Amino acid sequence: MQRTKIKLVAELKQHTPLIHFQVDQAGATLRATEVKPKLDHFLLNLEGADQYETRLKNAKDNGWLVGQGAHPALDYQLRIVDLSAKEERKDKRKIKLITENDKNSIFSSGKIELSVLCFHEGLLDLIWQHLEAFFVLHNFGTRQNKGWGCFYLVETTKERFTKLLTQTKRAFKRWTVAENNWIRQVDVDHRRMKSGVNHSSFAGAVGNQKGYEKSKLRNYFQNHGINWDKAKFKQEILASPRFDFKLRRNRQNPHDIQQGTNFKYVRALLGLAEHYEFQTEGHYMPKYKLKVNGGDIQRFKSPLTFKVFQGDRYTNIYLLVEEIPDAMFEHVFNFKLGTRSMQAGGEADDDNFEDLLTLKTPKKSEIDLIDFVRTCGLPYNYLQ
């Protein structure tokens, strides 16, 4: 990095592709409008959330705040420019998104310049001191929690990257993988923890495992006397008098539809879904669809973030564990059941959704995410 009294200039190196909504525009790269609010929040929470109000007051007293927005903004200008040629930037890989159409990602192997213009010397000092750690701890763009959109300062070495991550006491390092295998491996490891894995969908990418691997989250809570939401959903769907479509046989695994009580919406703690779908027997038959409504909580990003650092020969994968906000615990969610059918132009929701059930998320005392990752039994151990 270089700096003067009022300006800081840094060069970024992109380590993983960025899924970008302006992929076809010349110069599309990491957006300053995404980076600056995250950097502001990071700087105001350096000593933890309990010191946020103190740091906010200090920023206000120093004249560092600007604007009247809902979230405090620090008074500096941020600019990010990709200086490489367009033909070197565009990644040809198609990305299948669950709720959107296929999109391209972009990857720059050239120089990406970040500049900060700030007329408050103390604030510029703060940015100078913590900019490297900020990029080590954050990803950007769509699917950022799964390792997409990793950018670091060009001078950040693997050793420096590891040190900054491990200082948080909330980072786990995974065994290295071949350069081009990180995307699928991260996807599989995430599924292992949250939803479970049908290994036939990942042939050749995760060894010779076959069959269905149960969710580590499900097992964790079951060991604590709590049944997970997926089993309850299937129970209620099968018991509903409104529909007589049969769930696919491989969706009626007795281990998934166990009887019992104390069901809780456990998957929400690893990221909130908008809906769930369940396949039915027969060709072109409607799917069951459950819409999720959390009232004042409609979005919650996964507290598990995969960090990827590309080496010369191998790719290093880390898992960064963030705290779950208190508002997510013991929160009531409502689920509406309906169907989704093939219609002219493709699939569409049918006009038949009605309330099916409500479930609460677990108590704060019922999960320790650090303990979960450490003990859940991932086959390629993530070690602190």
BALUMDO-894934 format. One line per 10 residues: for each residue y negated, x negated, z negated of N, C-alpha, C. Coordinates in steps of 0.05 Angstrom, whole numbers. Example, Ala and Ser with C-alpha at 12.3 -4.5 7.8 and 13.67 -1.06 7.14 Angstrom:
BALUMDO-894934
114/-264/-156/90/-246/-156/66/-264/-156  45/-257/-142/21/-273/-143/-1/-258/-157
end
This chain:
BALUMDO-894934
24/-17/0/0/0/0/-25/-17/0  -46/-7/12/-72/-20/12/-92/-1/1  -113/-11/-12/-134/7/-22/-161/-7/-23  -181/10/-22/-209/1/-27/-218/18/-51  -244/18/-56/-254/33/-79/-250/63/-76  -250/73/-50/-249/102/-46/-225/110/-29  -209/91/-19/-188/99/0/-162/83/-6  -140/98/-2/-113/86/-5/-98/91/21  -84/71/31/-68/74/55/-40/64/50  -20/81/56/8/73/52/24/80/77
46/65/81/64/70/103/89/83/92  98/105/104/122/118/96/145/112/115  169/111/104/193/109/121/210/134/117  218/146/139/234/171/137/263/163/136  277/175/116/306/169/112/324/191/121  315/216/121/332/238/131/314/257/147  326/272/166/311/289/183/296/311/168  274/320/179/257/341/168/260/365/185  268/388/173/268/413/188/240/424/188  228/427/211/199/432/214/195/455/232
177/474/224/172/497/240/155/491/265  143/468/266/127/460/290/140/437/305  166/438/306/181/415/317/173/407/345  165/426/361/158/420/389/129/411/394  113/410/372/86/402/375/84/372/374  67/360/390/63/331/390/52/323/362  64/302/351/54/292/325/64/307/301  83/326/305/93/341/282/108/322/263  101/323/237/113/306/217/110/319/190  115/304/169/111/313/142/82/325/139
81/349/128/55/363/128/40/357/102  14/349/105/-2/343/82/-6/369/65  -5/392/78/-9/417/63/15/423/45  38/411/50/61/413/32/61/391/11  53/367/19/54/345/1/33/347/-21  8/354/-14/-14/352/-34/-9/371/-58  -2/396/-55/3/413/-79/25/401/-97  46/390/-84/67/378/-100/57/353/-115  41/337/-101/31/313/-114/12/321/-137  -5/341/-132/-23/350/-154/-7/358/-178
14/375/-174/30/384/-196/44/361/-210  54/342/-194/67/318/-206/48/303/-224  24/298/-214/5/282/-230/-4/296/-255  -5/323/-254/-14/338/-278/9/342/-298  33/335/-290/56/338/-308/70/311/-314  56/290/-312/68/263/-316/81/260/-343  69/271/-363/80/268/-390/97/292/-399  104/309/-379/120/332/-386/104/358/-386  118/380/-384/105/406/-383/89/412/-408  98/401/-431/84/407/-456/56/394/-458
52/374/-440/26/360/-440/8/369/-416  17/390/-402/3/399/-378/-25/408/-385  -29/424/-405/-55/435/-411/-74/412/-419  -64/392/-433/-81/369/-441/-90/353/-416  -71/348/-398/-78/333/-374/-97/350/-356  -93/376/-355/-110/393/-339/-139/392/-350  -141/393/-377/-168/392/-390/-181/365/-384  -165/343/-385/-177/317/-379/-186/315/-350  -171/327/-332/-179/327/-304/-204/343/-300  -206/365/-314/-231/382/-312/-255/367/-323
-251/354/-347/-273/339/-360/-282/316/-342  -264/304/-327/-271/282/-310/-282/290/-283  -283/317/-278/-293/327/-253/-274/323/-229  -247/322/-236/-227/317/-215/-217/343/-202  -224/366/-212/-214/391/-201/-233/402/-180  -221/417/-160/-237/428/-139/-226/455/-131  -243/473/-121/-233/499/-111/-229/520/-133  -223/544/-124/-219/567/-142/-192/580/-138  -172/565/-128/-146/576/-123/-130/582/-148  -107/595/-144/-90/603/-166/-79/579/-181
-75/557/-166/-64/533/-178/-85/510/-177  -88/495/-198/-108/474/-199/-103/454/-176  -125/446/-163/-124/426/-141/-141/402/-149  -130/379/-145/-145/354/-150/-163/347/-126  -185/334/-132/-206/329/-113/-201/303/-97  -184/305/-77/-181/283/-58/-171/294/-32  -174/279/-10/-164/288/16/-139/271/23  -119/285/33/-94/272/41/-89/276/70  -81/255/84/-76/257/113/-50/242/119  -33/254/136/-8/241/143/-6/242/174
-1/219/186/0/217/215/25/201/224  40/212/242/62/198/254/52/182/278  53/156/277/42/140/298/63/132/319  88/141/316/108/134/335/107/152/360  120/143/381/120/159/406/137/184/402  130/206/416/143/231/414/173/230/420  181/214/441/209/214/448/226/199/427  213/184/410/228/170/388/231/188/364  216/209/363/214/225/339/234/248/337  238/261/359/252/287/358/282/282/354
293/294/333/322/293/328/335/316/343  356/311/358/368/331/375/387/349/360  392/344/335/411/360/320/401/388/316  418/408/321/412/436/315/420/442/287  403/457/272/409/464/245/412/494/243  435/502/232/440/531/229/430/540/201  410/557/201/399/567/176/410/595/171  414/601/146/427/626/138/409/650/145  383/648/140/365/671/143/347/669/167  350/648/183/332/645/206/349/637/230
335/635/253/348/625/277/353/595/275  370/585/293/374/556/294/347/542/298  345/518/285/320/503/288/328/473/293  309/459/305/312/430/308/300/416/284  309/392/279/297/375/259/283/352/273  265/339/259/251/316/271/256/292/253  259/269/266/263/244/252/247/222/265  231/208/250/214/187/261/225/160/252  231/143/271/239/116/264/216/96/265  192/107/270/168/90/272/151/92/247
126/86/251/107/84/229/94/111/223  95/119/198/82/143/188/61/134/168  37/141/174/15/131/156/4/154/139  3/148/113/-9/167/93/-35/154/83  -56/170/83/-82/160/73/-93/180/53  -106/169/32/-119/185/11/-148/177/10  -166/196/12/-194/191/9/-203/204/-17  -213/189/-36/-220/200/-63/-244/185/-74  -264/200/-83/-288/189/-94/-288/187/-124  -265/192/-137/-262/189/-165/-243/165/-170
-254/143/-179/-239/118/-181/-215/121/-200  -218/136/-222/-196/139/-240/-173/156/-228  -180/176/-213/-160/192/-199/-145/176/-178  -160/160/-163/-148/143/-142/-129/123/-155  -137/112/-179/-119/94/-194/-93/108/-201  -95/133/-209/-71/148/-217/-53/152/-194  -64/159/-171/-48/163/-147/-35/137/-139  -50/115/-140/-40/88/-133/-15/81/-150  -17/87/-176/4/80/-195/29/96/-192  27/121/-183/50/139/-184/59/150/-157
47/141/-135/54/151/-108/83/144/-101  92/120/-107/119/112/-101/139/130/-115  135/134/-141/154/151/-157/153/179/-147  131/189/-139/129/217/-128/147/221/-105  147/203/-86/164/206/-62/194/202/-69  200/184/-88/227/181/-96/239/206/-108  222/222/-122/231/246/-137/229/272/-121  218/271/-97/213/296/-82/224/294/-53  234/317/-43/241/321/-15/222/342/-4  224/346/23/205/363/36/218/380/58
205/402/65/214/419/86/237/438/78  249/451/97/271/469/92/296/454/84  312/465/66/336/453/55/331/427/41  308/425/29/301/399/16/319/393/-8  330/413/-21/348/408/-44/375/396/-35  381/397/-9/406/386/2/401/360/17  380/346/10/376/319/20/359/317/45  351/339/57/334/338/80/305/331/73  291/318/90/263/312/86/258/291/65  274/269/65/270/247/46/251/226/59
229/220/47/210/200/55/204/182/31  202/156/36/195/137/15/175/117/26  161/104/7/143/82/16/159/61/30  148/48/50/164/29/65/172/5/48  157/0/27/164/-23/9/184/-15/-13  193/10/-14/212/19/-34/240/9/-26  251/-10/-41/278/-20/-36/298/-2/-49  324/-6/-42/345/10/-55/345/5/-85  340/-20/-93/340/-27/-122/317/-13/-136  294/-13/-124/270/0/-135/275/30/-136
286/41/-115/292/70/-113/311/78/-136  332/63/-140/351/69/-161/338/67/-188  322/47/-193/309/44/-219/291/68/-225  275/76/-206/256/98/-211/271/124/-216  294/128/-202/309/152/-206/323/152/-234  335/130/-241/350/129/-266/332/130/-290  307/122/-287/288/124/-309/284/153/-319  290/172/-301/286/200/-309/308/209/-328  330/195/-330/353/203/-347/367/228/-337  359/237/-313/370/262/-302/382/258/-274
388/232/-268/398/226/-241/427/216/-242  443/224/-222/470/215/-220/474/202/-192  488/179/-192/493/166/-166/522/171/-157  524/178/-132/550/183/-120/559/158/-104  585/156/-99/595/135/-82/580/136/-55  577/113/-42/564/112/-16/582/125/5  570/134/27/584/146/49/575/132/75  591/136/96/583/126/122/556/138/130  541/124/147/514/132/153/511/161/162  529/170/179/525/197/191/539/219/177
551/213/153/567/233/139/553/247/116  528/239/110/515/250/86/510/280/88  504/290/112/497/319/114/520/336/105  543/332/116/566/348/110/576/343/81  574/317/73/584/311/46/567/324/25  541/324/28/523/337/9/528/367/9  532/379/33/537/408/34/563/415/19  584/398/23/609/403/9/606/400/-21  592/379/-30/589/375/-59/573/397/-71  553/407/-57/537/430/-67/554/455/-69
571/460/-49/589/483/-50/609/480/-72  619/456/-76/638/452/-98/626/461/-124  601/455/-129/589/462/-154/582/491/-156  572/503/-135/561/530/-137/580/552/-128  589/551/-104/604/574/-93/633/570/-89  642/545/-89/670/539/-82/671/531/-52  693/518/-44/696/507/-17/721/516/-4  719/527/20/741/532/37/744/507/55  763/489/48/764/463/61/771/464/90  783/487/99/789/489/128/763/489/144
740/496/132/715/496/146/703/468/149  715/449/135/704/422/136/725/401/143  743/409/162/765/391/170/754/364/179  766/343/169/759/316/177/735/305/163  721/321/146/697/311/134/701/305/104  721/317/91/724/313/63/753/306/56  765/289/72/792/280/66/812/300/76  835/300/63/858/316/72/862/341/54  842/349/39/844/372/22/847/397/39  863/416/29/867/441/42/863/464/23
860/488/34/857/512/17/830/515/5  829/533/-15/803/540/-27/800/526/-54  778/512/-58/772/498/-83/752/515/-98  760/524/-122/743/542/-138/717/528/-146  697/545/-150/671/536/-159/672/522/-186  659/498/-188/658/484/-213/641/500/-233  621/514/-223/604/530/-241/621/553/-253  637/566/-236/655/587/-246/673/576/-268  686/553/-263/704/542/-283/689/534/-309  665/523/-306/649/515/-329/644/539/-348
634/561/-336/628/584/-352/653/598/-362  675/598/-347/699/610/-356/710/596/-381  706/569/-381/715/554/-404/698/560/-429  674/573/-424/657/581/-446/658/611/-451  679/624/-440/683/652/-445/665/671/-430  655/662/-407/637/678/-390/649/681/-362  652/705/-352/662/710/-325/638/710/-305  644/700/-281/622/697/-263/617/722/-246  594/723/-233/585/747/-219/601/755/-195  612/735/-180/627/742/-156/650/760/-162
664/755/-184/687/773/-191/678/801/-197  655/803/-211/644/830/-217/636/844/-192  623/830/-173/615/843/-148/639/855/-134  660/840/-132/684/850/-118/697/874/-133  697/872/-159/707/895/-174/692/921/-168  665/918/-168/648/942/-164/650/952/-135  651/933/-116/654/942/-88/680/957/-84  702/946/-94/728/960/-91/729/986/-105  714/989/-127/714/1014/-142/694/1035/-132  676/1026/-114/655/1044/-104/668/1067/-88
661/1092/-94/671/1115/-79/656/1119/-52  635/1104/-47/619/1109/-24/631/1098/2  648/1077/0/659/1064/24/689/1060/20  703/1059/42/732/1054/41/741/1030/58  721/1013/66/728/989/80/742/970/61  764/958/70/779/940/53/767/912/57  765/897/34/757/870/36/780/854/49  772/833/63/793/816/76/812/806/54  837/803/62/857/796/42/851/770/28  841/751/43/835/725/29/810/727/12
796/751/13/774/755/-5/782/771/-30  808/778/-31/817/793/-54/836/777/-72  831/751/-73/846/732/-90/845/743/-118  868/746/-131/869/757/-159/853/739/-178  850/713/-172/835/696/-189/805/703/-188  797/714/-166/769/722/-163/763/750/-174  783/767/-175/778/794/-183/791/799/-211  788/779/-228/800/782/-254/787/804/-270  803/816/-288/792/837/-305/779/823/-329  763/837/-344/750/826/-367/722/837/-371
709/825/-390/682/833/-397/664/808/-397  640/811/-406/622/788/-408/617/775/-381  612/791/-361/604/781/-335/574/775/-335  567/753/-323/539/745/-321/533/734/-293  507/736/-286/499/726/-259/494/696/-262  516/681/-260/514/652/-265/504/636/-241  510/646/-217/502/630/-193/472/628/-190  458/647/-202/428/647/-199/416/621/-212  430/609/-231/420/586/-245/420/561/-227  434/562/-204/434/540/-185/420/548/-159
402/567/-161/386/576/-138/391/605/-132  370/620/-128/371/649/-125/375/656/-96  396/673/-90/401/682/-63/386/709/-59  380/715/-33/368/740/-26/389/762/-25  413/755/-17/435/774/-14/461/760/-12  483/776/-14/510/765/-11/524/784/9  542/772/25/558/787/45/587/784/40  603/805/45/632/805/41/645/816/66  662/800/78/676/808/103/697/830/96  701/848/116/721/869/113/744/865/133
766/880/129/789/878/148/782/891/175  793/880/196/790/891/222/768/878/238  770/881/265/750/870/283/726/888/285  703/877/285/677/891/289/673/913/267  685/909/244/681/927/222/656/919/207  642/938/194/618/931/179/624/911/156  605/895/149/607/878/126/595/892/102  604/886/79/590/895/55/567/875/50  544/886/41/521/869/35/509/878/9  504/858/-8/491/863/-34/463/851/-33
443/867/-37/416/857/-38/408/852/-67  395/829/-72/388/820/-99/359/826/-105  353/838/-127/326/843/-136/322/834/-165  305/815/-168/300/804/-195/273/813/-207  261/834/-196/235/843/-206/214/821/-202  203/810/-223/182/790/-221/193/763/-213  219/760/-211/231/735/-201/246/740/-175  234/733/-153/246/738/-127/255/711/-114  245/689/-124/253/663/-113/257/644/-136  277/627/-133/282/605/-152/297/583/-137
284/560/-134/297/537/-121/318/524/-138  339/515/-126/360/502/-141/349/479/-158  358/476/-183/350/453/-199/365/428/-193  384/430/-174/399/406/-165/388/397/-138  378/373/-138/366/362/-113/381/336/-105  391/335/-81/404/311/-71/384/293/-59  384/268/-67/367/247/-56/384/228/-39  374/222/-15/389/205/4/372/181/10  385/157/8/372/132/15/389/118/36  379/114/60/394/102/82/392/72/80
416/59/77/417/30/77/423/19/104  429/-6/106/434/-19/132/461/-9/143  481/-6/126/508/2/135/517/29/122  508/33/98/518/57/84/495/73/73  501/98/68/481/117/57/487/122/27  466/120/11/469/124/-17/460/153/-24  476/167/-39/470/195/-47/467/196/-77  445/209/-85/441/213/-114/436/243/-118  441/252/-143/437/279/-150/417/280/-173  394/293/-169/373/294/-189/374/322/-202
376/323/-228/379/348/-243/353/355/-256  342/377/-249/317/386/-261/322/408/-282  303/413/-299/307/434/-319/304/462/-307  320/480/-318/318/508/-310/296/521/-326  277/535/-313/255/548/-328/266/570/-347  253/572/-370/262/592/-390/263/620/-379  246/626/-360/245/654/-349/270/661/-334  286/642/-326/311/648/-312/334/656/-330  331/651/-356/352/657/-375/350/686/-385  373/699/-387/375/727/-397/357/746/-381
354/740/-355/337/757/-338/356/777/-324  346/802/-321/362/824/-310/357/825/-280  379/825/-264/378/828/-235/393/854/-227  381/867/-207/393/892/-197/405/886/-169  428/899/-164/442/894/-139/447/921/-124  438/922/-100/442/946/-83/464/941/-63  482/960/-60/505/957/-41/500/974/-16  505/962/7/504/976/33/522/961/52  518/967/78/534/953/98/516/942/120  528/924/135/514/911/157/533/912/181
524/924/203/541/930/226/531/917/251  549/916/271/542/908/298/527/930/311  503/925/321/487/945/335/476/932/360  463/948/376/451/938/401/432/915/394  437/892/406/420/869/400/431/851/378  453/858/366/465/841/345/469/856/319  474/841/297/478/853/271/452/864/259  455/885/243/431/896/229/441/911/205  424/913/185/430/928/161/431/958/167  450/972/155/451/1000/157/433/1013/136
426/1038/141/407/1052/123/423/1066/101  437/1051/84/454/1063/65/455/1048/38  434/1034/31/435/1017/7/428/1033/-18  445/1031/-38/440/1045/-64/447/1026/-86  437/1031/-110/442/1015/-133/472/1013/-139  482/989/-144/510/986/-151/514/977/-180  499/956/-189/501/946/-216/478/929/-223  476/922/-249/457/902/-258/472/881/-274  463/857/-273/474/835/-288/452/817/-299  457/806/-322/439/786/-334/448/758/-328
429/740/-327/436/711/-326/444/702/-354  457/679/-356/466/669/-382/442/662/-400  448/658/-426/429/648/-445/424/618/-441  401/609/-450/395/580/-447/415/563/-462  425/573/-484/445/558/-500/472/556/-487  477/572/-466/503/573/-454/508/554/-431  488/538/-424/492/517/-403/473/494/-408  485/470/-404/470/445/-404/476/432/-377  457/432/-359/462/422/-332/471/393/-331  460/376/-348/469/349/-349/498/348/-356
506/363/-376/534/364/-385/552/376/-363  542/396/-349/557/408/-327/563/388/-305  543/373/-296/548/354/-274/566/332/-284  562/323/-309/578/301/-320/608/309/-323  613/334/-330/641/342/-337/655/361/-318  641/369/-297/653/390/-280/676/381/-263  679/354/-259/702/344/-245/699/342/-215  675/333/-206/672/328/-177/691/305/-170  704/307/-147/724/287/-139/713/259/-135  688/258/-126/675/232/-123/653/231/-144
660/220/-167/644/224/-191/614/216/-186  597/233/-195/568/227/-197/564/215/-225  556/189/-226/554/175/-251/525/169/-257  518/172/-283/491/166/-291/487/136/-294
end
